[in-house]
Amino acid sequence: MTEQIFGNIHSIESFGTVDGPGIRFVIFMQGCPMRCLYCHNPDTWSNDINKKMTVQEILEKYNSIKEFLRNGGITVTGGEPLLQIDFVTDLFKQAKINNIHTAIDTSGVLFNQKNKNKIDELLKYTDLVLLDIKHVNDEEHKKLTGFSNKNILNFAVYLSEKNIPTWIRHVVVPTITDSEKDLKELGKFLSTLNNIKALDILPYHNMGITKYESLCIEYPLKDIPPLTKEAAIKARQTIFESYKNNRH
């Protein structure tokens, strides 16, 4: 008998509308290696146990409300869900047995040659990847997150090679990720991929400030104003135009 895997769960949202197609059952995993300056969920950083749950317990919660999840499914986000890849793989495997659409929202920062077999096993049961590209410039990415973006961009290419449907997510932050040069460079990179189904531009907001205050953490971008709707639309147009112009 195989040992039961427990997930370290931060929280569950039962009516998600922005984390994949349809109405989603969204599971927030605990733990994240990155420290993005604009992160609005610093309470998910720690790997300390928040709430241990089994796959069966999660599926029971899902089944209790599945009639309301029109054209949706399960999305696992974080934190960084790849920190708990064995649990997520088991969850998705059981979800597919029950014909549930599966999506994972990840930065891909943990992708490397050593864990490729585990990644492949997860992707066998994954219908959609929501890939967060924080910054296309490696040095700026290090300043923004504390990590290189090489694993992330390599993961994007790998997903394209395996033809895994992918939505790209990019947070546009004034003075940090909103330069025309970087937006065009991101579009150019995305033009090399053959699996992109959507591009989500997420405007930077500062609604996480109260969480930082409650955790006694200094908010690093307190002087950066939220991105306007108009600026978000312009950023998306810049990326998309570069994408189209570089497609061959």
C-alpha positions in Angstrom: 0.0 0.0 0.0 1.5 3.4 -1.1 2.0 6.0 1.6 -0.7 8.7 1.5 0.6 12.1 0.4 -0.5 15.3 2.3 -0.6 18.7 0.8 0.4 21.8 2.7 -2.6 24.0 1.8 -2.8 27.8 2.4 -6.4 28.2 1.4 -9.1 27.2 -1.1 -11.3 29.5 -3.3 -14.5 27.9 -4.5 -15.5 30.4 -7.1 -12.4 31.5 -9.1 -13.0 33.3 -12.3 -9.5 34.4 -13.4 -7.4 31.3 -12.9 -8.3 29.3 -16.1 -11.4 28.7 -18.2 -14.8 28.7 -16.6 -15.5 28.9 -12.9 -12.6 27.3 -11.0 -12.0 25.5 -7.7 -8.7 27.2 -6.8 -6.2 25.6 -4.4 -3.5 27.9 -2.9 -0.4 25.8 -1.9 1.8 27.0 0.9 5.5 27.8 0.2 7.4 29.8 -2.3 11.1 30.2 -2.9 10.8 33.6 -4.7 10.3 37.0 -3.0 8.7 39.0 -5.8 8.7 42.7 -4.7 5.0 43.1 -5.7 3.8 39.8 -4.2 0.4 40.3 -2.6 0.4 36.9 -0.8 3.5 37.1 1.5 1.6 34.8 3.9 2.2 31.9 1.4 6.0 32.2 1.4 6.7 30.0 4.4 6.9 26.3 4.0 5.6 25.8 7.5 2.5 23.7 7.7 -0.7 25.7 7.2 -3.3 23.0 6.8 -2.6 19.4 5.8 -5.1 17.9 3.4 -5.3 14.7 1.4 -6.2 14.5 -2.3 -9.4 12.8 -1.3 -10.4 15.6 1.1 -9.8 18.2 -1.7 -11.9 16.2 -4.2 -14.7 15.8 -1.7 -14.8 19.6 -1.3 -14.7 19.9 -5.1 -17.5 17.4 -5.6 -19.7 19.2 -3.0 -19.9 22.2 -5.2 -19.1 20.9 -8.7 -22.6 21.8 -10.0 -21.7 25.5 -9.7 -18.3 25.2 -11.4 -19.6 25.7 -14.9 -17.1 24.8 -17.7 -14.4 25.0 -15.0 -12.2 22.6 -13.1 -9.4 22.7 -10.6 -6.5 25.2 -10.6 -3.6 24.8 -8.3 -1.7 28.0 -7.5 0.4 29.3 -4.6 2.9 30.1 -3.4 4.7 27.9 -5.8 2.9 24.6 -6.4 5.9 22.9 -7.9 7.4 22.8 -4.4 4.8 20.1 -3.7 4.9 18.4 -7.1 4.2 14.9 -5.8 1.0 16.0 -4.2 -0.1 18.1 -7.2 0.6 15.2 -9.5 -1.5 12.8 -7.4 -4.3 15.3 -7.2 -4.3 15.9 -11.0 -4.1 12.2 -11.7 -7.2 11.6 -9.6 -8.9 14.6 -11.1 -8.4 13.3 -14.6 -9.9 9.9 -13.6 -13.0 11.9 -12.7 -12.9 14.0 -15.9 -12.0 17.2 -14.1 -10.1 19.9 -16.1 -6.8 20.6 -14.5 -4.7 23.8 -14.5 -1.5 24.8 -12.6 -0.4 28.4 -12.0 3.4 28.4 -11.7 6.4 30.5 -12.2 8.3 27.5 -13.5 11.4 28.6 -11.4 11.9 25.1 -10.1 12.1 23.5 -13.5 15.5 21.9 -14.2 17.1 18.8 -15.7 17.1 17.0 -12.3 13.3 17.1 -11.9 12.3 16.7 -15.5 10.9 13.2 -14.9 8.6 14.5 -12.2 7.6 17.4 -14.4 6.7 15.1 -17.2 4.6 12.9 -14.9 2.7 16.1 -13.7 2.2 17.3 -17.3 0.6 14.0 -18.3 -2.4 15.0 -16.1 -2.3 18.8 -16.8 -4.7 20.4 -19.2 -3.4 23.9 -18.9 -0.4 25.7 -17.6 -0.7 29.3 -16.4 3.0 30.5 -16.6 4.0 33.6 -14.8 6.9 35.4 -16.5 8.0 38.0 -14.0 10.6 39.8 -16.2 12.1 38.9 -19.5 15.5 40.5 -18.6 17.5 38.2 -16.4 19.3 40.8 -14.3 16.1 42.7 -13.7 14.4 39.4 -12.9 17.0 38.8 -10.1 16.3 42.3 -8.7 12.6 41.7 -8.8 12.4 38.1 -7.4 15.8 37.1 -6.1 16.2 34.4 -8.8 17.4 34.1 -12.4 14.7 33.7 -15.1 16.6 31.0 -17.0 14.6 28.1 -15.5 11.4 29.9 -16.2 12.2 30.7 -19.9 13.5 27.1 -20.4 10.3 25.8 -18.9 8.3 27.9 -21.4 10.3 26.4 -24.3 9.8 22.9 -22.8 6.0 23.4 -22.6 6.0 24.5 -26.2 8.1 21.5 -27.3 5.5 19.2 -25.5 2.6 21.2 -26.9 1.1 21.8 -23.5 -1.6 24.6 -23.7 -0.2 27.6 -21.9 -1.5 31.0 -20.8 1.2 33.6 -20.2 0.8 35.9 -17.2 2.8 39.1 -16.8 2.4 41.6 -14.0 3.2 45.1 -15.3 4.7 47.3 -12.6 5.4 51.0 -13.3 9.1 51.7 -13.6 10.0 48.0 -13.2 8.4 45.9 -15.9 6.7 48.5 -18.1 9.5 49.7 -20.4 8.7 49.4 -24.1 12.0 47.6 -24.7 11.3 44.9 -22.2 7.7 44.5 -23.3 8.8 44.1 -26.9 11.5 41.6 -25.9 8.8 39.6 -24.1 6.7 39.6 -27.2 9.7 38.5 -29.3 10.4 35.6 -26.9 6.7 34.5 -26.9 6.8 34.5 -30.7 9.2 31.5 -30.6 6.6 29.4 -28.7 3.8 27.4 -30.4 1.5 26.7 -27.5 0.3 30.1 -26.3 -3.4 30.2 -25.9 -3.8 33.5 -24.0 -1.8 36.5 -22.7 -2.9 37.9 -19.4 -1.6 41.3 -18.5 -2.0 41.8 -14.7 -1.9 45.5 -13.6 0.2 46.0 -10.5 -1.8 46.9 -7.5 -0.9 47.6 -3.9 -3.8 45.9 -2.1 -1.3 43.6 -0.4 0.0 46.4 1.8 -2.3 45.5 4.7 -1.0 41.9 4.7 2.6 43.1 4.9 1.6 45.4 7.8 -0.1 42.5 9.6 3.0 40.3 9.2 5.3 43.2 10.3 7.1 43.1 6.9 8.0 46.3 5.1 6.3 46.7 1.8 9.0 47.3 -0.8 7.0 49.1 -3.4 5.1 51.6 -1.2 6.1 54.5 -3.5 5.0 52.8 -6.7 1.5 53.7 -7.9 -0.9 51.1 -9.2 -0.9 50.6 -13.0 -3.7 52.4 -14.8 -6.1 50.4 -17.0 -5.0 52.4 -20.0 -1.3 51.6 -19.3 -2.2 47.9 -19.0 -4.0 48.0 -22.3 -1.0 49.7 -24.0 1.4 47.2 -22.5 -0.6 44.3 -23.8 -0.7 45.9 -27.3 3.1 46.4 -27.2 3.7 42.8 -26.3 1.2 41.5 -28.9 2.5 43.6 -31.7 6.0 42.4 -31.1 4.7 38.9 -30.9 3.0 39.2 -34.3 5.9 41.0 -35.9 8.4 38.3 -34.9 6.3 35.2 -35.8 7.7 33.3 -38.8 
